[in-house]
Amino acid sequence: MEAPLSQMLTDFYVKPTSDIFIKFLFGKEEHKPILIDFINAVMKNSGFPLITDLVIKNPFNIQTILNAKETILDIKAKSSDGRWIDMEMQNSDKGFFGERALYYWTDLYGDQLVTGDNYSTLRPVVCINILDFKMFKNVDRYHLCFMLREKDTPELLLTDHLALHFLELPKITDYNLDKSLDNWLYYLKNEGLNKEDGIMENILKNNPQIANAREKYMSFTQDEHMREAYNSHIRWKRDHESALFLARNEGLNEGLEKGETREKFQTIMRLQKYRMQPEEIADITSLTPEKVRAVIAAGDKGLDLLMEDDATRH
């Protein structure tokens, strides 16, 4: 339950798990110590080696967000020991999130190779997904990590190049304040809600980087441009979700069920204007993400691509 307005930490409340604030908090070059501390909390909780330094590959850019061109506000970084790290916040369950997480791992893993490289140059890719919903409802643990292990001999690891972490915020209700990851997740769930939060006071006192995160939160909520970016992104997401709802529930896909190619093409072009990801459009149109990308890239000629596919099938 949220604190009453009089108890809010700031007069402009920003949900700390909003993807734009997560990108701001962890994705700015000058905030790198905060990102390292959070990643190491995840690594320590899983028993993996900690990182000492990293380079942020897609730093926070307020102008990009104001222009509503960035739909997935993930953070990509490369640690000094060669590991690639991708971190993303997801506030709602749109389905197929496991497949989506694997797809983005594949994208980052495959992009490491360029012409002339061999497989020995590939480095591990670690994906950290912070979820504000329960993805694995039959498991009580809030932190799960998936790797490539042999089915009947789980101690036999094929490679350490794949690690998919899922942090499910709704599952964590009891906090062990001796664990750095519990501290971070409490912070992300409760920042800004209550001026008189004794648990938060202890966390801020004991973890300098979470105290640093508090300073960044306050600066975000008091900055006019950041407020504008936050409100703009919230409006864009609302329009995006509305378009997705319409596509699934109010008849845009009626023709798709009948296999009408023109209706399918019109749906693709309509939804891409809302900057939906090809994976989302593919889910609605029963096409592959690659085919959706090809149709969008072809513009008006995209209909011809779909017509050719239908002709081939029949």
Secondary structure, 3 states (H helix, E strand, C coil): CCCCHHHCCCCCCCCCCCHHHHHHHHHCHHHHHHHHHHHHHHHHHHCCCCCCCEEECCCCCHHHHHCCCCCCCCEEEEECCCCEEEEEEECCCCCCHHHHHHHHHHHHHHCCCCCCCCHHHCCCEEEEEEECCCCCCCCCCCEEEEEEECCCCCCCEEEEEEEEEEEEHHHCCCCCCCCHHHHHHHHHHHCCCCCCCHHHHHHHHHCHHHHHHHHHHHHHHHCHHHHHHHHHHHHHHHHHHHHHHHHHHCCCCHHHHCCCHHHHHHHHHHHHCCCCCHHHHHHHHCCCHHHHHHHHHHHHHHHHHHHHHHHHHC
